[in-house]
Amino acid sequence: MTGRHTQARTRVLGRLLGFAAFAAVAGAGASDAGADARAYASHHLAVQADALKRALVDYRVPELRLVRDDGKPVDLAAELDDGQAVYIDFIYTTCTAICPVTSATFAALQDKLGRDRDKVHLVSISIDPEEDTPRRLAQFREKYGAGPQWRCYTGTAEASVATQRAFGVFTGDKMGHTPVTLFRAAPGRQWVRLDGFATPDELLREYRGVIAAK
């Protein structure tokens, strides 16, 4: 990861953690930052109260055309089935509650992977494709200091819904989405589904477990 990416990631993580502490101790104002702070603090407390749910699931990557954050149309199956390990989450760029937390987690995971980051795909798929253009997703990646292994995808509304259904995360309303992270060690393997706010260490543990088993 470049120094610029690391600095961007550090700013985001620091901002989120600062928001949480401020909201928990002093309360937050009516600004957008205050809203983010309240949301983050609330979800941070929820993480402590609720255990992460882990399950092994057989998902088939759908044959769908999406658009990557660089504007390139891609086949989702081809993007994911190149032999590398894959993490997937589902986001939208105007989200102020769940997505800042899960995206900050992906940002931290990049560092924790170390040299192995080049062997892993981090994939964020928009559930609000009408708003999340490739340009907006590129800005989103920049905000979180995403390296080349972390890409974001959008597409038509139909393709977005089909992707969400294929991975069992469709709720019918972006405001009703829940934190879900999926991990697959390699094509043909089962997916690990983590419902709840996984920490970077918990996500890393899934990958390290695969490496240790080889």
C-alpha positions as CSV (number, residue, x, y, z in Angstrom):
1,M,0.0,0.0,0.0
2,T,1.3,3.4,-0.9
3,G,2.1,6.1,1.8
4,R,-0.9,8.1,0.4
5,H,-3.3,5.2,0.8
6,T,-2.0,4.5,4.4
7,Q,-2.4,8.1,5.4
8,A,-6.0,8.2,4.0
9,R,-6.9,5.0,5.8
10,T,-5.4,6.3,9.1
11,R,-7.4,9.5,8.8
12,V,-10.6,7.6,8.2
13,L,-10.1,5.2,11.1
14,G,-9.1,8.0,13.4
15,R,-12.1,10.1,12.5
16,L,-14.5,7.2,13.1
17,L,-13.0,6.3,16.4
18,G,-12.9,9.9,17.4
19,F,-16.6,10.3,16.5
20,A,-17.5,7.3,18.6
21,A,-15.7,8.5,21.7
22,F,-17.1,12.1,21.3
23,A,-20.7,10.8,20.9
24,A,-20.5,8.4,23.8
25,V,-19.1,11.0,26.2
26,A,-20.5,14.4,25.2
27,G,-23.3,13.7,22.7
28,A,-23.3,14.8,19.1
29,G,-24.7,17.9,17.4
30,A,-27.0,18.1,14.4
31,S,-24.2,18.1,11.8
32,D,-23.5,15.3,9.4
33,A,-20.4,14.5,11.4
34,G,-22.5,14.3,14.6
35,A,-24.9,11.9,12.8
36,D,-22.0,9.7,11.8
37,A,-20.7,9.8,15.3
38,R,-24.0,8.7,16.9
39,A,-24.5,6.0,14.3
40,Y,-20.9,4.7,14.8
41,A,-21.2,4.8,18.6
42,S,-24.5,3.0,18.5
43,H,-23.2,0.2,16.3
44,H,-20.0,0.0,18.2
45,L,-22.0,-0.8,21.3
46,A,-24.1,-3.3,19.4
47,V,-20.9,-5.1,18.4
48,Q,-20.1,-5.5,22.0
49,A,-23.6,-6.8,22.9
50,D,-24.2,-9.2,20.0
51,A,-22.0,-12.1,19.0
52,L,-20.8,-12.3,15.5
53,K,-22.7,-15.1,13.7
54,R,-20.6,-17.4,11.5
55,A,-22.0,-19.9,9.0
56,L,-20.7,-21.9,6.0
57,V,-22.9,-21.4,2.9
58,D,-22.9,-22.6,-0.7
59,Y,-23.3,-19.6,-2.9
60,R,-22.9,-19.6,-6.6
61,V,-21.4,-16.4,-8.1
62,P,-23.9,-15.2,-10.6
63,E,-23.1,-14.6,-14.2
64,L,-23.8,-10.8,-14.1
65,R,-22.3,-7.8,-15.7
66,L,-21.3,-5.1,-13.2
67,V,-19.3,-1.9,-13.6
68,R,-16.0,-1.4,-11.7
69,D,-15.1,1.8,-10.0
70,D,-12.7,2.6,-12.9
71,G,-15.7,2.5,-15.3
72,K,-14.8,-0.9,-16.8
73,P,-17.8,-3.3,-17.4
74,V,-16.8,-6.7,-15.9
75,D,-18.3,-10.1,-15.4
76,L,-18.6,-10.7,-11.7
77,A,-17.8,-14.4,-11.9
78,A,-14.6,-13.7,-13.8
79,E,-13.6,-11.0,-11.3
80,L,-14.0,-13.4,-8.4
81,D,-13.1,-16.7,-9.8
82,D,-9.4,-16.1,-10.6
83,G,-8.1,-18.4,-7.9
84,Q,-7.6,-15.8,-5.1
85,A,-9.3,-15.5,-1.8
86,V,-12.2,-13.1,-1.7
87,Y,-13.9,-10.9,0.9
88,I,-17.2,-9.3,-0.1
89,D,-19.3,-6.7,1.6
90,F,-22.3,-4.6,0.4
91,I,-22.3,-0.8,0.8
92,Y,-23.7,2.4,-0.5
93,T,-21.7,5.6,-0.5
94,T,-24.2,7.8,1.3
95,C,-24.6,5.4,4.2
96,T,-23.8,7.0,7.6
97,A,-24.2,4.0,9.9
98,I,-23.2,0.5,8.8
99,C,-21.0,1.2,5.8
100,P,-18.5,3.6,7.5
101,V,-17.8,0.8,10.0
102,T,-17.5,-2.1,7.6
103,S,-15.4,0.0,5.2
104,A,-13.1,1.1,7.9
105,T,-12.7,-2.5,8.8
106,F,-11.7,-3.4,5.2
107,A,-9.2,-0.5,5.3
108,A,-7.6,-1.9,8.4
109,L,-7.7,-5.4,7.0
110,Q,-5.5,-4.3,4.1
111,D,-2.7,-3.5,6.5
112,K,-3.1,-6.6,8.6
113,L,-2.8,-8.8,5.5
114,G,0.7,-7.5,5.0
115,R,2.4,-9.0,2.0
116,D,-0.6,-11.4,1.5
117,R,-2.8,-8.5,0.5
118,D,-1.8,-9.1,-3.2
119,K,-3.3,-12.6,-2.9
120,V,-6.7,-11.4,-1.8
121,H,-9.6,-9.6,-3.3
122,L,-11.7,-7.1,-1.3
123,V,-14.9,-6.5,-3.0
124,S,-17.5,-3.9,-2.1
125,I,-20.8,-4.1,-4.1
126,S,-23.1,-1.1,-4.1
127,I,-26.8,-1.7,-3.1
128,D,-27.6,1.8,-4.4
129,P,-26.5,1.7,-8.0
130,E,-28.6,4.7,-9.1
131,E,-26.5,7.0,-6.9
132,D,-23.3,5.1,-6.8
133,T,-21.7,5.8,-10.2
134,P,-18.2,4.6,-10.9
135,R,-16.9,8.1,-10.2
136,R,-18.5,8.2,-6.8
137,L,-17.2,4.7,-6.0
138,A,-13.7,5.8,-7.0
139,Q,-14.0,8.7,-4.5
140,F,-15.2,6.3,-1.9
141,R,-12.1,4.1,-2.5
142,E,-9.9,7.2,-2.1
143,K,-11.7,8.2,1.1
144,Y,-10.8,4.9,2.7
145,G,-7.4,4.5,1.2
146,A,-8.2,1.4,-0.8
147,G,-5.3,-0.3,-2.4
148,P,-5.4,-2.1,-5.8
149,Q,-6.7,-5.2,-4.2
150,W,-9.9,-3.5,-3.0
151,R,-12.4,-2.6,-5.7
152,C,-16.0,-1.3,-5.7
153,Y,-18.7,-2.3,-8.2
154,T,-22.0,-0.9,-9.3
155,G,-24.3,-1.6,-12.3
156,T,-28.0,-1.6,-13.2
157,A,-30.6,-1.8,-10.5
158,E,-31.5,-5.3,-11.8
159,A,-27.9,-6.5,-11.6
160,S,-27.5,-5.1,-8.1
161,V,-30.7,-6.9,-6.9
162,A,-29.7,-10.1,-8.6
163,T,-26.3,-10.0,-6.9
164,Q,-27.7,-9.3,-3.5
165,R,-30.2,-12.2,-3.9
166,A,-27.5,-14.5,-5.0
167,F,-25.6,-13.9,-1.8
168,G,-28.6,-13.8,0.5
169,V,-28.4,-10.1,1.5
170,F,-31.3,-8.6,-0.3
171,T,-33.7,-6.7,2.0
172,G,-35.7,-4.6,-0.5
173,D,-34.5,-1.3,1.0
174,K,-31.0,0.0,1.4
175,M,-32.0,1.6,4.7
176,G,-32.8,-1.9,6.0
177,H,-29.5,-3.6,5.1
178,T,-27.5,-5.3,7.8
179,P,-23.7,-5.8,8.1
180,V,-22.7,-9.0,6.3
181,T,-19.2,-10.0,5.2
182,L,-18.5,-13.0,3.0
183,F,-15.2,-14.8,2.7
184,R,-14.2,-17.6,0.3
185,A,-10.7,-19.1,0.2
186,A,-10.8,-20.2,-3.4
187,P,-13.3,-20.9,-6.2
188,G,-15.2,-24.1,-5.5
189,R,-14.9,-23.7,-1.7
190,Q,-17.8,-22.8,0.6
191,W,-18.3,-19.3,1.6
192,V,-17.9,-18.1,5.2
193,R,-20.8,-15.8,6.0
194,L,-20.3,-13.4,8.9
195,D,-23.4,-11.6,10.1
196,G,-22.6,-8.6,12.3
197,F,-19.7,-6.3,12.6
198,A,-16.6,-8.4,12.1
199,T,-13.4,-6.9,13.4
200,P,-10.3,-6.8,11.1
201,D,-8.7,-9.5,13.3
202,E,-11.8,-11.7,12.9
203,L,-11.7,-11.3,9.1
204,L,-7.9,-11.9,9.0
205,R,-8.4,-15.1,11.1
206,E,-10.5,-16.6,8.3
207,Y,-7.7,-16.1,5.8
208,R,-5.0,-17.2,8.2
209,G,-7.0,-20.4,9.0
210,V,-6.9,-21.3,5.3
211,I,-3.1,-20.7,5.1
212,A,-2.5,-22.8,8.2
213,A,-4.5,-25.7,6.9
214,K,-2.4,-26.0,3.7
